[in-house]
Amino acid sequence: MILITGHVILTPEHGERMIAFGAEHSARSRGEPGCLAQHCHIDAVPRQAGDGSAYECLTFVEEWESVDAVRAHFALPASRAFVADMRPLSPQPPAIRIYAAEDITAKLMG
């Protein structure tokens, strides 16, 4: 399984629009081949910037069957448009991390 985590900083002037973009992207992604889960959340606890100010983030957690499914997802025009639309609304580019993951729930939980 491939696990993707990411976030983008929400700005007061664009926050509602950014949340709508994120929700639309998640809903669309859920219908793609190989998508096991796609979630979009607003962080419950604001993060602290280096200057002491607080900011909110829109956080994404995704699960995919394979690297090929992720590559196909990233290649879609709608996925590229999502990033292009979101990038200028935030003071920093979206952050993303991609992991090869193994579900070990049964090992830990018995």
Backbone as XML, in Angstrom:
<?xml version="1.0"?>
<chain id="A" units="angstrom">
  <residue number="1" name="MET">
    <atom name="N" x="0.850" y="-1.174" z="0.000"/>
    <atom name="CA" x="0.000" y="0.000" z="0.000"/>
    <atom name="C" x="0.897" y="1.239" z="0.000"/>
  </residue>
  <residue number="2" name="ILE">
    <atom name="N" x="0.439" y="2.266" z="-0.660"/>
    <atom name="CA" x="1.119" y="3.545" z="-0.675"/>
    <atom name="C" x="0.313" y="4.515" z="0.183"/>
  </residue>
  <residue number="3" name="LEU">
    <atom name="N" x="0.993" y="5.173" z="1.101"/>
    <atom name="CA" x="0.370" y="6.156" z="1.990"/>
    <atom name="C" x="0.933" y="7.526" z="1.634"/>
  </residue>
  <residue number="4" name="ILE">
    <atom name="N" x="0.054" y="8.479" z="1.439"/>
    <atom name="CA" x="0.461" y="9.847" z="1.135"/>
    <atom name="C" x="-0.101" y="10.763" z="2.213"/>
  </residue>
  <residue number="5" name="THR">
    <atom name="N" x="0.756" y="11.615" z="2.751"/>
    <atom name="CA" x="0.307" y="12.657" z="3.662"/>
    <atom name="C" x="0.750" y="13.999" z="3.090"/>
  </residue>
  <residue number="6" name="GLY">
    <atom name="N" x="-0.026" y="15.001" z="3.340"/>
    <atom name="CA" x="0.340" y="16.327" z="2.859"/>
    <atom name="C" x="-0.479" y="17.387" z="3.547"/>
  </residue>
  <residue number="7" name="HIS">
    <atom name="N" x="-0.014" y="18.616" z="3.406"/>
    <atom name="CA" x="-0.792" y="19.729" z="3.955"/>
    <atom name="C" x="-0.480" y="20.999" z="3.177"/>
  </residue>
  <residue number="8" name="VAL">
    <atom name="N" x="-1.404" y="21.934" z="3.308"/>
    <atom name="CA" x="-1.235" y="23.263" z="2.740"/>
    <atom name="C" x="-1.717" y="24.259" z="3.783"/>
  </residue>
  <residue number="9" name="ILE">
    <atom name="N" x="-1.018" y="25.380" z="3.880"/>
    <atom name="CA" x="-1.387" y="26.413" z="4.850"/>
    <atom name="C" x="-2.614" y="27.156" z="4.346"/>
  </residue>
  <residue number="10" name="LEU">
    <atom name="N" x="-3.625" y="27.237" z="5.202"/>
    <atom name="CA" x="-4.831" y="28.000" z="4.881"/>
    <atom name="C" x="-4.596" y="29.476" z="5.190"/>
  </residue>
  <residue number="11" name="THR">
    <atom name="N" x="-5.108" y="30.322" z="4.349"/>
    <atom name="CA" x="-5.006" y="31.756" z="4.586"/>
    <atom name="C" x="-6.405" y="32.316" z="4.837"/>
  </residue>
  <residue number="12" name="PRO">
    <atom name="N" x="-6.522" y="33.327" z="5.685"/>
    <atom name="CA" x="-7.843" y="33.882" z="5.994"/>
    <atom name="C" x="-8.606" y="34.338" z="4.746"/>
  </residue>
  <residue number="13" name="GLU">
    <atom name="N" x="-7.903" y="34.947" z="3.809"/>
    <atom name="CA" x="-8.585" y="35.477" z="2.635"/>
    <atom name="C" x="-8.999" y="34.406" z="1.620"/>
  </residue>
  <residue number="14" name="HIS">
    <atom name="N" x="-8.366" y="33.223" z="1.670"/>
    <atom name="CA" x="-8.673" y="32.182" z="0.685"/>
    <atom name="C" x="-9.114" y="30.865" z="1.315"/>
  </residue>
  <residue number="15" name="GLY">
    <atom name="N" x="-9.225" y="30.821" z="2.646"/>
    <atom name="CA" x="-9.490" y="29.570" z="3.345"/>
    <atom name="C" x="-10.694" y="28.803" z="2.850"/>
  </residue>
  <residue number="16" name="GLU">
    <atom name="N" x="-11.827" y="29.463" z="2.695"/>
    <atom name="CA" x="-13.037" y="28.760" z="2.255"/>
    <atom name="C" x="-12.865" y="28.174" z="0.859"/>
  </residue>
  <residue number="17" name="ARG">
    <atom name="N" x="-12.239" y="28.936" z="-0.010"/>
    <atom name="CA" x="-11.991" y="28.456" z="-1.375"/>
    <atom name="C" x="-11.040" y="27.258" z="-1.356"/>
  </residue>
  <residue number="18" name="MET">
    <atom name="N" x="-10.005" y="27.322" z="-0.522"/>
    <atom name="CA" x="-9.034" y="26.232" z="-0.427"/>
    <atom name="C" x="-9.688" y="24.961" z="0.114"/>
  </residue>
  <residue number="19" name="ILE">
    <atom name="N" x="-10.546" y="25.110" z="1.110"/>
    <atom name="CA" x="-11.259" y="23.952" z="1.665"/>
    <atom name="C" x="-12.158" y="23.339" z="0.600"/>
  </residue>
  <residue number="20" name="ALA">
    <atom name="N" x="-12.824" y="24.160" z="-0.180"/>
    <atom name="CA" x="-13.672" y="23.649" z="-1.263"/>
    <atom name="C" x="-12.840" y="22.901" z="-2.305"/>
  </residue>
  <residue number="21" name="PHE">
    <atom name="N" x="-11.677" y="23.460" z="-2.683"/>
    <atom name="CA" x="-10.779" y="22.764" z="-3.614"/>
    <atom name="C" x="-10.364" y="21.409" z="-3.051"/>
  </residue>
  <residue number="22" name="GLY">
    <atom name="N" x="-10.001" y="21.380" z="-1.764"/>
    <atom name="CA" x="-9.563" y="20.133" z="-1.132"/>
    <atom name="C" x="-10.664" y="19.089" z="-1.085"/>
  </residue>
  <residue number="23" name="ALA">
    <atom name="N" x="-11.871" y="19.510" z="-0.728"/>
    <atom name="CA" x="-13.000" y="18.579" z="-0.663"/>
    <atom name="C" x="-13.329" y="18.028" z="-2.051"/>
  </residue>
  <residue number="24" name="GLU">
    <atom name="N" x="-13.301" y="18.900" z="-3.040"/>
    <atom name="CA" x="-13.571" y="18.465" z="-4.415"/>
    <atom name="C" x="-12.507" y="17.468" z="-4.883"/>
  </residue>
  <residue number="25" name="HIS">
    <atom name="N" x="-11.250" y="17.762" z="-4.606"/>
    <atom name="CA" x="-10.146" y="16.877" z="-4.996"/>
    <atom name="C" x="-10.287" y="15.510" z="-4.321"/>
  </residue>
  <residue number="26" name="SER">
    <atom name="N" x="-10.603" y="15.495" z="-3.036"/>
    <atom name="CA" x="-10.759" y="14.231" z="-2.316"/>
    <atom name="C" x="-11.914" y="13.411" z="-2.879"/>
  </residue>
  <residue number="27" name="ALA">
    <atom name="N" x="-13.032" y="14.047" z="-3.117"/>
    <atom name="CA" x="-14.197" y="13.335" z="-3.644"/>
    <atom name="C" x="-13.888" y="12.745" z="-5.020"/>
  </residue>
  <residue number="28" name="ARG">
    <atom name="N" x="-13.221" y="13.504" z="-5.864"/>
    <atom name="CA" x="-12.871" y="13.026" z="-7.200"/>
    <atom name="C" x="-11.873" y="11.864" z="-7.117"/>
  </residue>
  <residue number="29" name="SER">
    <atom name="N" x="-10.878" y="12.006" z="-6.250"/>
    <atom name="CA" x="-9.844" y="10.981" z="-6.128"/>
    <atom name="C" x="-10.406" y="9.651" z="-5.651"/>
  </residue>
  <residue number="30" name="ARG">
    <atom name="N" x="-11.403" y="9.689" z="-4.793"/>
    <atom name="CA" x="-11.997" y="8.445" z="-4.262"/>
    <atom name="C" x="-12.553" y="7.550" z="-5.361"/>
  </residue>
  <residue number="31" name="GLY">
    <atom name="N" x="-12.908" y="8.131" z="-6.488"/>
    <atom name="CA" x="-13.452" y="7.342" z="-7.587"/>
    <atom name="C" x="-12.406" y="6.807" z="-8.549"/>
  </residue>
  <residue number="32" name="GLU">
    <atom name="N" x="-11.142" y="7.116" z="-8.317"/>
    <atom name="CA" x="-10.090" y="6.682" z="-9.229"/>
    <atom name="C" x="-9.677" y="5.234" z="-8.955"/>
  </residue>
  <residue number="33" name="PRO">
    <atom name="N" x="-9.286" y="4.518" z="-10.008"/>
    <atom name="CA" x="-8.794" y="3.151" z="-9.816"/>
    <atom name="C" x="-7.593" y="3.128" z="-8.867"/>
  </residue>
  <residue number="34" name="GLY">
    <atom name="N" x="-7.618" y="2.230" z="-7.902"/>
    <atom name="CA" x="-6.499" y="2.066" z="-6.983"/>
    <atom name="C" x="-6.563" y="2.937" z="-5.752"/>
  </residue>
  <residue number="35" name="CYS">
    <atom name="N" x="-7.526" y="3.845" z="-5.656"/>
    <atom name="CA" x="-7.657" y="4.682" z="-4.465"/>
    <atom name="C" x="-8.405" y="3.898" z="-3.395"/>
  </residue>
  <residue number="36" name="LEU">
    <atom name="N" x="-7.741" y="3.656" z="-2.278"/>
    <atom name="CA" x="-8.365" y="2.943" z="-1.163"/>
    <atom name="C" x="-9.028" y="3.907" z="-0.188"/>
  </residue>
  <residue number="37" name="ALA">
    <atom name="N" x="-8.457" y="5.096" z="-0.052"/>
    <atom name="CA" x="-9.010" y="6.124" z="0.843"/>
    <atom name="C" x="-8.387" y="7.462" z="0.474"/>
  </residue>
  <residue number="38" name="GLN">
    <atom name="N" x="-9.155" y="8.513" z="0.647"/>
    <atom name="CA" x="-8.682" y="9.879" z="0.367"/>
    <atom name="C" x="-9.436" y="10.791" z="1.323"/>
  </residue>
  <residue number="39" name="HIS">
    <atom name="N" x="-8.699" y="11.413" z="2.254"/>
    <atom name="CA" x="-9.325" y="12.242" z="3.278"/>
    <atom name="C" x="-8.724" y="13.639" z="3.287"/>
  </residue>
  <residue number="40" name="CYS">
    <atom name="N" x="-9.565" y="14.608" z="3.536"/>
    <atom name="CA" x="-9.164" y="16.010" z="3.607"/>
    <atom name="C" x="-9.680" y="16.552" z="4.942"/>
  </residue>
  <residue number="41" name="HIS">
    <atom name="N" x="-8.765" y="17.072" z="5.786"/>
    <atom name="CA" x="-9.125" y="17.525" z="7.133"/>
    <atom name="C" x="-8.567" y="18.918" z="7.401"/>
  </residue>
  <residue number="42" name="ILE">
    <atom name="N" x="-9.254" y="19.644" z="8.245"/>
    <atom name="CA" x="-8.702" y="20.877" z="8.797"/>
    <atom name="C" x="-8.074" y="20.489" z="10.126"/>
  </residue>
  <residue number="43" name="ASP">
    <atom name="N" x="-6.795" y="20.801" z="10.318"/>
    <atom name="CA" x="-6.125" y="20.467" z="11.577"/>
    <atom name="C" x="-6.864" y="21.090" z="12.749"/>
  </residue>
  <residue number="44" name="ALA">
    <atom name="N" x="-7.038" y="20.313" z="13.802"/>
    <atom name="CA" x="-7.744" y="20.796" z="14.987"/>
    <atom name="C" x="-6.906" y="21.763" z="15.813"/>
  </residue>
  <residue number="45" name="VAL">
    <atom name="N" x="-5.589" y="21.649" z="15.705"/>
    <atom name="CA" x="-4.683" y="22.495" z="16.480"/>
    <atom name="C" x="-3.846" y="23.323" z="15.515"/>
  </residue>
  <residue number="46" name="PRO">
    <atom name="N" x="-3.961" y="24.646" z="15.582"/>
    <atom name="CA" x="-3.133" y="25.478" z="14.699"/>
    <atom name="C" x="-1.648" y="25.227" z="14.932"/>
  </residue>
  <residue number="47" name="ARG">
    <atom name="N" x="-0.868" y="25.330" z="13.881"/>
    <atom name="CA" x="0.587" y="25.164" z="13.973"/>
    <atom name="C" x="1.234" y="26.504" z="14.281"/>
  </residue>
  <residue number="48" name="GLN">
    <atom name="N" x="2.425" y="26.459" z="14.825"/>
    <atom name="CA" x="3.146" y="27.669" z="15.194"/>
    <atom name="C" x="4.233" y="27.964" z="14.164"/>
  </residue>
  <residue number="49" name="ALA">
    <atom name="N" x="4.231" y="29.165" z="13.664"/>
    <atom name="CA" x="5.275" y="29.619" z="12.745"/>
    <atom name="C" x="6.495" y="30.048" z="13.559"/>
  </residue>
  <residue number="50" name="GLY">
    <atom name="N" x="7.611" y="30.216" z="12.891"/>
    <atom name="CA" x="8.845" y="30.628" z="13.543"/>
    <atom name="C" x="8.734" y="31.961" z="14.259"/>
  </residue>
  <residue number="51" name="ASP">
    <atom name="N" x="7.826" y="32.818" z="13.788"/>
    <atom name="CA" x="7.663" y="34.131" z="14.418"/>
    <atom name="C" x="6.650" y="34.106" z="15.571"/>
  </residue>
  <residue number="52" name="GLY">
    <atom name="N" x="6.159" y="32.909" z="15.912"/>
    <atom name="CA" x="5.214" y="32.778" z="17.014"/>
    <atom name="C" x="3.758" y="32.879" z="16.601"/>
  </residue>
  <residue number="53" name="SER">
    <atom name="N" x="3.503" y="33.243" z="15.365"/>
    <atom name="CA" x="2.114" y="33.326" z="14.912"/>
    <atom name="C" x="1.571" y="31.922" z="14.644"/>
  </residue>
  <residue number="54" name="ALA">
    <atom name="N" x="0.270" y="31.809" z="14.654"/>
    <atom name="CA" x="-0.387" y="30.517" z="14.425"/>
    <atom name="C" x="-1.017" y="30.508" z="13.039"/>
  </residue>
  <residue number="55" name="TYR">
    <atom name="N" x="-1.068" y="29.328" z="12.461"/>
    <atom name="CA" x="-1.737" y="29.186" z="11.174"/>
    <atom name="C" x="-2.444" y="27.836" z="11.109"/>
  </residue>
  <residue number="56" name="GLU">
    <atom name="N" x="-3.492" y="27.766" z="10.316"/>
    <atom name="CA" x="-4.249" y="26.537" z="10.134"/>
    <atom name="C" x="-3.799" y="25.852" z="8.861"/>
  </residue>
  <residue number="57" name="CYS">
    <atom name="N" x="-3.936" y="24.526" z="8.858"/>
    <atom name="CA" x="-3.565" y="23.740" z="7.683"/>
    <atom name="C" x="-4.725" y="22.859" z="7.243"/>
  </residue>
  <residue number="58" name="LEU">
    <atom name="N" x="-4.774" y="22.644" z="5.961"/>
    <atom name="CA" x="-5.639" y="21.644" z="5.363"/>
    <atom name="C" x="-4.749" y="20.420" z="5.154"/>
  </residue>
  <residue number="59" name="THR">
    <atom name="N" x="-5.116" y="19.303" z="5.760"/>
    <atom name="CA" x="-4.288" y="18.106" z="5.748"/>
    <atom name="C" x="-4.949" y="17.005" z="4.933"/>
  </residue>
  <residue number="60" name="PHE">
    <atom name="N" x="-4.126" y="16.305" z="4.165"/>
    <atom name="CA" x="-4.604" y="15.206" z="3.318"/>
    <atom name="C" x="-3.945" y="13.907" z="3.758"/>
  </residue>
  <residue number="61" name="VAL">
    <atom name="N" x="-4.737" y="12.836" z="3.814"/>
    <atom name="CA" x="-4.239" y="11.497" z="4.087"/>
    <atom name="C" x="-4.862" y="10.593" z="3.020"/>
  </residue>
  <residue number="62" name="GLU">
    <atom name="N" x="-3.989" y="9.914" z="2.279"/>
    <atom name="CA" x="-4.447" y="9.087" z="1.161"/>
    <atom name="C" x="-3.850" y="7.690" z="1.259"/>
  </residue>
  <residue number="63" name="GLU">
    <atom name="N" x="-4.611" y="6.692" z="0.828"/>
    <atom name="CA" x="-4.125" y="5.314" z="0.728"/>
    <atom name="C" x="-4.391" y="4.835" z="-0.693"/>
  </residue>
  <residue number="64" name="TRP">
    <atom name="N" x="-3.349" y="4.256" z="-1.304"/>
    <atom name="CA" x="-3.432" y="3.779" z="-2.681"/>
    <atom name="C" x="-2.936" y="2.344" z="-2.766"/>
  </residue>
  <residue number="65" name="GLU">
    <atom name="N" x="-3.491" y="1.591" z="-3.717"/>
    <atom name="CA" x="-3.105" y="0.194" z="-3.886"/>
    <atom name="C" x="-1.662" y="0.023" z="-4.327"/>
  </residue>
  <residue number="66" name="SER">
    <atom name="N" x="-1.161" y="0.940" z="-5.179"/>
    <atom name="CA" x="0.154" y="0.723" z="-5.785"/>
    <atom name="C" x="0.786" y="2.036" z="-6.237"/>
  </residue>
  <residue number="67" name="VAL">
    <atom name="N" x="2.063" y="1.954" z="-6.522"/>
    <atom name="CA" x="2.790" y="3.095" z="-7.078"/>
    <atom name="C" x="2.191" y="3.471" z="-8.430"/>
  </residue>
  <residue number="68" name="ASP">
    <atom name="N" x="1.819" y="2.486" z="-9.225"/>
    <atom name="CA" x="1.224" y="2.772" z="-10.539"/>
    <atom name="C" x="-0.081" y="3.564" z="-10.397"/>
  </residue>
  <residue number="69" name="ALA">
    <atom name="N" x="-0.884" y="3.228" z="-9.388"/>
    <atom name="CA" x="-2.135" y="3.966" z="-9.169"/>
    <atom name="C" x="-1.838" y="5.419" z="-8.792"/>
  </residue>
  <residue number="70" name="VAL">
    <atom name="N" x="-0.797" y="5.639" z="-7.984"/>
    <atom name="CA" x="-0.410" y="6.998" z="-7.592"/>
    <atom name="C" x="0.099" y="7.767" z="-8.809"/>
  </residue>
  <residue number="71" name="ARG">
    <atom name="N" x="0.925" y="7.122" z="-9.608"/>
    <atom name="CA" x="1.429" y="7.785" z="-10.820"/>
    <atom name="C" x="0.275" y="8.192" z="-11.734"/>
  </residue>
  <residue number="72" name="ALA">
    <atom name="N" x="-0.698" y="7.301" z="-11.902"/>
    <atom name="CA" x="-1.867" y="7.613" z="-12.745"/>
    <atom name="C" x="-2.644" y="8.786" z="-12.151"/>
  </residue>
  <residue number="73" name="HIS">
    <atom name="N" x="-2.783" y="8.812" z="-10.840"/>
    <atom name="CA" x="-3.480" y="9.900" z="-10.151"/>
    <atom name="C" x="-2.780" y="11.235" z="-10.396"/>
  </residue>
  <residue number="74" name="PHE">
    <atom name="N" x="-1.461" y="11.260" z="-10.201"/>
    <atom name="CA" x="-0.702" y="12.494" z="-10.395"/>
    <atom name="C" x="-0.688" y="12.954" z="-11.847"/>
  </residue>
  <residue number="75" name="ALA">
    <atom name="N" x="-0.859" y="12.021" z="-12.785"/>
    <atom name="CA" x="-0.829" y="12.362" z="-14.215"/>
    <atom name="C" x="-2.135" y="12.965" z="-14.717"/>
  </residue>
  <residue number="76" name="LEU">
    <atom name="N" x="-3.208" y="12.810" z="-13.954"/>
    <atom name="CA" x="-4.501" y="13.335" z="-14.396"/>
    <atom name="C" x="-4.487" y="14.863" z="-14.459"/>
  </residue>
  <residue number="77" name="PRO">
    <atom name="N" x="-5.061" y="15.427" z="-15.513"/>
    <atom name="CA" x="-5.144" y="16.895" z="-15.585"/>
    <atom name="C" x="-5.819" y="17.504" z="-14.361"/>
  </residue>
  <residue number="78" name="ALA">
    <atom name="N" x="-6.836" y="16.850" z="-13.818"/>
    <atom name="CA" x="-7.537" y="17.393" z="-12.644"/>
    <atom name="C" x="-6.621" y="17.451" z="-11.420"/>
  </residue>
  <residue number="79" name="SER">
    <atom name="N" x="-5.745" y="16.472" z="-11.264"/>
    <atom name="CA" x="-4.808" y="16.489" z="-10.136"/>
    <atom name="C" x="-3.778" y="17.599" z="-10.302"/>
  </residue>
  <residue number="80" name="ARG">
    <atom name="N" x="-3.271" y="17.757" z="-11.502"/>
    <atom name="CA" x="-2.308" y="18.836" z="-11.755"/>
    <atom name="C" x="-2.977" y="20.201" z="-11.570"/>
  </residue>
  <residue number="81" name="ALA">
    <atom name="N" x="-4.229" y="20.328" z="-12.004"/>
    <atom name="CA" x="-4.960" y="21.588" z="-11.848"/>
    <atom name="C" x="-5.198" y="21.897" z="-10.378"/>
  </residue>
  <residue number="82" name="PHE">
    <atom name="N" x="-5.478" y="20.871" z="-9.570"/>
    <atom name="CA" x="-5.687" y="21.077" z="-8.136"/>
    <atom name="C" x="-4.457" y="21.736" z="-7.510"/>
  </residue>
  <residue number="83" name="VAL">
    <atom name="N" x="-3.276" y="21.206" z="-7.790"/>
    <atom name="CA" x="-2.043" y="21.764" z="-7.235"/>
    <atom name="C" x="-1.812" y="23.178" z="-7.772"/>
  </residue>
  <residue number="84" name="ALA">
    <atom name="N" x="-2.024" y="23.361" z="-9.063"/>
    <atom name="CA" x="-1.825" y="24.682" z="-9.676"/>
    <atom name="C" x="-2.789" y="25.717" z="-9.105"/>
  </residue>
  <residue number="85" name="ASP">
    <atom name="N" x="-4.024" y="25.314" z="-8.830"/>
    <atom name="CA" x="-5.018" y="26.236" z="-8.266"/>
    <atom name="C" x="-4.724" y="26.551" z="-6.798"/>
  </residue>
  <residue number="86" name="MET">
    <atom name="N" x="-4.243" y="25.563" z="-6.062"/>
    <atom name="CA" x="-4.008" y="25.718" z="-4.630"/>
    <atom name="C" x="-2.737" y="26.513" z="-4.342"/>
  </residue>
  <residue number="87" name="ARG">
    <atom name="N" x="-1.690" y="26.294" z="-5.104"/>
    <atom name="CA" x="-0.365" y="26.872" z="-4.822"/>
    <atom name="C" x="-0.383" y="28.390" z="-4.624"/>
  </residue>
  <residue number="88" name="PRO">
    <atom name="N" x="-1.017" y="29.187" z="-5.490"/>
    <atom name="CA" x="-0.943" y="30.640" z="-5.294"/>
    <atom name="C" x="-1.790" y="31.170" z="-4.130"/>
  </residue>
  <residue number="89" name="LEU">
    <atom name="N" x="-2.634" y="30.326" z="-3.544"/>
    <atom name="CA" x="-3.498" y="30.766" z="-2.452"/>
    <atom name="C" x="-2.843" y="30.655" z="-1.083"/>
  </residue>
  <residue number="90" name="SER">
    <atom name="N" x="-1.694" y="29.983" z="-1.024"/>
    <atom name="CA" x="-1.010" y="29.726" z="0.239"/>
    <atom name="C" x="0.360" y="30.402" z="0.249"/>
  </residue>
  <residue number="91" name="PRO">
    <atom name="N" x="0.845" y="30.794" z="1.427"/>
    <atom name="CA" x="2.151" y="31.442" z="1.488"/>
    <atom name="C" x="3.321" y="30.486" z="1.226"/>
  </residue>
  <residue number="92" name="GLN">
    <atom name="N" x="3.061" y="29.179" z="1.288"/>
    <atom name="CA" x="4.085" y="28.172" z="1.008"/>
    <atom name="C" x="3.496" y="27.113" z="0.087"/>
  </residue>
  <residue number="93" name="PRO">
    <atom name="N" x="4.333" y="26.461" z="-0.726"/>
    <atom name="CA" x="3.821" y="25.371" z="-1.562"/>
    <atom name="C" x="3.271" y="24.239" z="-0.693"/>
  </residue>
  <residue number="94" name="PRO">
    <atom name="N" x="2.329" y="23.465" z="-1.218"/>
    <atom name="CA" x="1.840" y="22.302" z="-0.469"/>
    <atom name="C" x="2.994" y="21.356" z="-0.135"/>
  </residue>
  <residue number="95" name="ALA">
    <atom name="N" x="2.944" y="20.747" z="1.035"/>
    <atom name="CA" x="3.930" y="19.753" z="1.456"/>
    <atom name="C" x="3.354" y="18.370" z="1.197"/>
  </residue>
  <residue number="96" name="ILE">
    <atom name="N" x="4.191" y="17.436" z="0.764"/>
    <atom name="CA" x="3.723" y="16.083" z="0.497"/>
    <atom name="C" x="4.806" y="15.084" z="0.872"/>
  </residue>
  <residue number="97" name="ARG">
    <atom name="N" x="4.379" y="13.949" z="1.422"/>
    <atom name="CA" x="5.270" y="12.828" z="1.740"/>
    <atom name="C" x="4.584" y="11.570" z="1.230"/>
  </residue>
  <residue number="98" name="ILE">
    <atom name="N" x="5.352" y="10.693" z="0.602"/>
    <atom name="CA" x="4.813" y="9.460" z="0.027"/>
    <atom name="C" x="5.585" y="8.287" z="0.613"/>
  </residue>
  <residue number="99" name="TYR">
    <atom name="N" x="4.852" y="7.306" z="1.145"/>
    <atom name="CA" x="5.455" y="6.174" z="1.836"/>
    <atom name="C" x="4.955" y="4.852" z="1.256"/>
  </residue>
  <residue number="100" name="ALA">
    <atom name="N" x="5.823" y="3.861" z="1.247"/>
    <atom name="CA" x="5.406" y="2.474" z="1.036"/>
    <atom name="C" x="5.076" y="1.953" z="2.426"/>
  </residue>
  <residue number="101" name="ALA">
    <atom name="N" x="3.862" y="1.480" z="2.632"/>
    <atom name="CA" x="3.403" y="1.130" z="3.978"/>
    <atom name="C" x="2.890" y="-0.305" z="4.032"/>
  </residue>
  <residue number="102" name="GLU">
    <atom name="N" x="3.001" y="-0.865" z="5.212"/>
    <atom name="CA" x="2.472" y="-2.199" z="5.491"/>
    <atom name="C" x="1.493" y="-2.059" z="6.640"/>
  </residue>
  <residue number="103" name="ASP">
    <atom name="N" x="0.310" y="-2.630" z="6.502"/>
    <atom name="CA" x="-0.692" y="-2.589" z="7.559"/>
    <atom name="C" x="-0.307" y="-3.624" z="8.618"/>
  </residue>
  <residue number="104" name="ILE">
    <atom name="N" x="0.055" y="-3.154" z="9.803"/>
    <atom name="CA" x="0.457" y="-4.061" z="10.896"/>
    <atom name="C" x="-0.536" y="-4.017" z="12.063"/>
  </residue>
  <residue number="105" name="THR">
    <atom name="N" x="-1.757" y="-3.614" z="11.774"/>
    <atom name="CA" x="-2.778" y="-3.527" z="12.822"/>
    <atom name="C" x="-2.937" y="-4.838" z="13.568"/>
  </residue>
  <residue number="106" name="ALA">
    <atom name="N" x="-3.066" y="-5.934" z="12.853"/>
    <atom name="CA" x="-3.279" y="-7.237" z="13.498"/>
    <atom name="C" x="-2.086" y="-7.628" z="14.371"/>
  </residue>
  <residue number="107" name="LYS">
    <atom name="N" x="-0.877" y="-7.292" z="13.935"/>
    <atom name="CA" x="0.316" y="-7.611" z="14.727"/>
    <atom name="C" x="0.331" y="-6.848" z="16.050"/>
  </residue>
  <residue number="108" name="LEU">
    <atom name="N" x="-0.112" y="-5.611" z="16.023"/>
    <atom name="CA" x="-0.076" y="-4.774" z="17.214"/>
    <atom name="C" x="-1.305" y="-4.941" z="18.109"/>
  </residue>
  <residue number="109" name="MET">
    <atom name="N" x="-2.437" y="-5.179" z="17.490"/>
    <atom name="CA" x="-3.691" y="-5.193" z="18.239"/>
    <atom name="C" x="-4.175" y="-6.605" z="18.555"/>
  </residue>
  <residue number="110" name="GLY">
    <atom name="N" x="-3.513" y="-7.601" z="17.982"/>
    <atom name="CA" x="-3.852" y="-8.989" z="18.258"/>
    <atom name="C" x="-5.031" y="-9.417" z="17.515"/>
  </residue>
</chain>
